[in-house]
Amino acid sequence: MTFERFAVVRVPFPFTLFTLDHRLLRGRLGRLSVADEARVRQALVKLLGLEGQERPRRKPRSAAAR
């Protein structure tokens, strides 16, 4: 993202992105671990200001499905 785009989306600069940012922006996250999914959700809630609008949790996979 350029500096100008940070101003358009009202993201304070400098904004520290987590390690999954490039895949998140391109829609290529694939399957995430439960811990990574929680980190992504937390960062999006903080970034977009969506307190209280949480997506329902997915069911954990059984050991046989792994």
Backbone as a ProteinNet text record, in pm:
[ID]
protein_1_A
[PRIMARY]
MTFERFAVVRVPFPFTLFTLDHRLLRGRLGRLSVADEARVRQALVKLLGLEGQERPRRKPRSAAAR
[TERTIARY]
84.1	0	88	44.5	119.5	77	153.6	120.4	-15.9	-49.4	-176.8	-294	-280.1	-389.1	-415.1	-312.7	-334.2	-428.1	-413.5	-499.8	-641.9	-659.4	-793	-871.7	-809.2	-879.8	-872.7	-814.3	-805	-732.5	-622.3	-537.3	-422.4	-399.8	-288.7	-155.8	-69.9	59.9	166.4	263.4	283.3	196.5	137.7	53	130.6	148.3	224.2	133.5	162.8	83.8	143.7	58.5	105.5	158.2	215.7	286.4	195.5	65.8	-26.2	-83.8	-36.9	-99.8	-101.4	8.4	11.7	-85.7	-100.6	-196.8	-339.5	-361.1	-493.6	-540.3	-453.9	-490.2	-517.1	-451.3	-470.6	-575	-634.2	-736.5	-681.8	-559.1	-495.8	-453.9	-540.7	-503.8	-498.6	-586.2	-591.7	-645.1	-611.9	-657	-562.8	-621.6	-543.1	-555.3	-453.8	-465	-561.1	-609.4	-702.8	-637.6	-509.8	-438.9	-424.2	-388.4	-374.7	-509.1	-614.5	-747.8	-788.2	-756.1	-787.6	-707.9	-580.2	-497.9	-552.3	-591.9	-648.1	-777.1	-863.7	-991.4	-968.1	-875.7	-843.9	-792.2	-702.3	-645.2	-751.3	-841.7	-947.3	-1045.9	-1079	-1169.5	-1106.7	-977.9	-908	-898.8	-863.9	-846.8	-978.3	-1084	-1211.5	-1306.1	-1270.9	-1356.4	-1487.9	-1483.7	-1605.4	-1628.8	-1611.1	-1632.6	-1773.8	-1784.8	-1915.2	-1972	-1907.5	-1956	-1859.9	-1870.1	-1774.9	-1838.2	-1760.3	-1806.3	-1815.1	-1915.4	-1922.7	-1799.6	-1756.5	-1637.2	-1666.9	-1565	-1580	-1560.6	-1614	-1597.5	-1456	-1389.2	-1253.9	-1258.3	-1155.9	-1149.6	-1117.5	-1174.5	-1145.4	-1006.1	-950.3	-816.6	-815.8	-927.8	-935.3	-930.6	-979.3	-982.4	-845.9	-753.8	-620.5	-540.2
-118.5	0	123.9	220.4	345.3	430.2	532.9	622.1	687	722.4	787.3	695.2	568.2	474.2	457.3	468.7	462	573	690.6	803.1	779.6	718.7	694.7	598.4	491.4	393.3	427.7	541.7	593	498.1	446.4	360.5	446.5	449.6	530.6	478.8	570.5	530.4	561.2	481.9	351.8	245.2	161.4	53.9	-75.9	-145.3	-269.9	-383.9	-440.7	-553	-683.2	-780.7	-910.2	-991.1	-1104.7	-1179.7	-1235.4	-1242.2	-1296.3	-1188	-1063.5	-951.7	-966.9	-1009.6	-1017.3	-1122	-1233.1	-1334.7	-1289.6	-1218.6	-1168	-1069.9	-977.8	-876.5	-936.9	-1045.3	-1108.6	-1220.4	-1245.3	-1349.1	-1489.4	-1511.3	-1643.1	-1699	-1691	-1738.2	-1889.9	-1958.5	-2102.8	-2139.6	-2257.7	-2299.8	-2244	-2185	-2127.9	-2214.5	-2212.3	-2277.5	-2194.7	-2252.3	-2182.1	-2055.9	-2065.4	-1949.5	-1838.6	-1876.1	-1775.4	-1713.2	-1793.8	-1741	-1638.6	-1666.4	-1572.1	-1442.8	-1453.6	-1333.7	-1249.6	-1315.1	-1243.2	-1173.3	-1245	-1186.5	-1066.2	-1080.1	-969.9	-848.1	-870.5	-759.3	-690.3	-768.3	-707.7	-630.2	-683.5	-611.8	-479.8	-483.3	-360.9	-262.2	-313.1	-228.2	-165.9	-246.6	-199.3	-146.4	-161.4	-111.6	-186	-316.8	-398	-467.3	-398.4	-458.4	-515.4	-637.7	-700.1	-767.8	-756.3	-821.6	-934	-1040.9	-1149.9	-1261.7	-1320.2	-1432.5	-1556.3	-1640.6	-1763.7	-1850.5	-1915.9	-2000.3	-2126	-2169.1	-2294.4	-2410.9	-2524.2	-2642.9	-2696.6	-2732.2	-2787.4	-2922.6	-2947.5	-3075.5	-3187.3	-3303.9	-3418.6	-3472.1	-3550.7	-3606.9	-3701.7	-3769.2	-3863	-3790	-3666.5	-3590.7	-3533.6	-3529.2	-3472.7	-3569.1
0	0	0	-72.3	-72.9	45.6	73.4	184.6	164.6	39.9	11.3	43.1	12.9	38.6	187.8	269.9	413.9	457.7	400.4	435.8	387.6	270.5	214.8	302.2	348.9	431.1	579.5	610.7	747.1	841.9	794.9	876.2	926.2	1056.8	1106.7	1052.5	1015.3	963	1067.3	1093.7	1031.4	1097.3	1018.5	1067.1	1054.8	1164.4	1163.6	1120.5	1007.5	957.4	1008.9	1031.7	1078.6	960.7	985.6	881.9	773.4	796.9	697	606.7	619.7	549.6	398.5	337.6	191.6	139.1	210	167.2	193.8	302.2	334.8	228	188.7	89.9	-47	-78.9	-209.1	-204.8	-90	-78.9	-90.9	-47.9	-60.9	74.5	170.2	303.3	312.5	242.2	255.9	393.5	441.5	574.2	678.9	781.2	890.2	1013.9	1095.3	1225.4	1310.1	1416.6	1504.7	1561	1597.6	1652.8	1548.6	1424.2	1318.4	1283.7	1281.9	1253.5	1359.3	1484.2	1592.2	1575.6	1536.7	1513.8	1399.1	1290.4	1175.8	1216.5	1287.5	1330	1421.6	1516.4	1608	1532.7	1438.7	1362.3	1277.6	1216.1	1134.9	1220.6	1337.2	1427.8	1468.6	1500.5	1540.8	1424.1	1307.1	1189.6	1143.9	1138.9	1084.9	1191	1317.5	1424.9	1434.1	1423.2	1422.4	1555.7	1664.3	1796.1	1804.7	1853.4	1873.7	1750.6	1635.9	1514.7	1479.3	1552.9	1535.5	1454.4	1366.3	1286	1374.5	1352.9	1433.8	1410.7	1515.5	1505.4	1424.5	1351.7	1278.5	1374.8	1338.4	1421.7	1402.3	1510.9	1496.2	1425.7	1344.8	1274.2	1372	1346.6	1432.5	1399.2	1488.2	1467.7	1347.7	1321.3	1209.6	1075.2	1070.1	944.8	908.2	1000.2	974.3	900.8
[MASK]
++++++++++++++++++++++++++++++++++++++++++++++++++++++++++++++++++

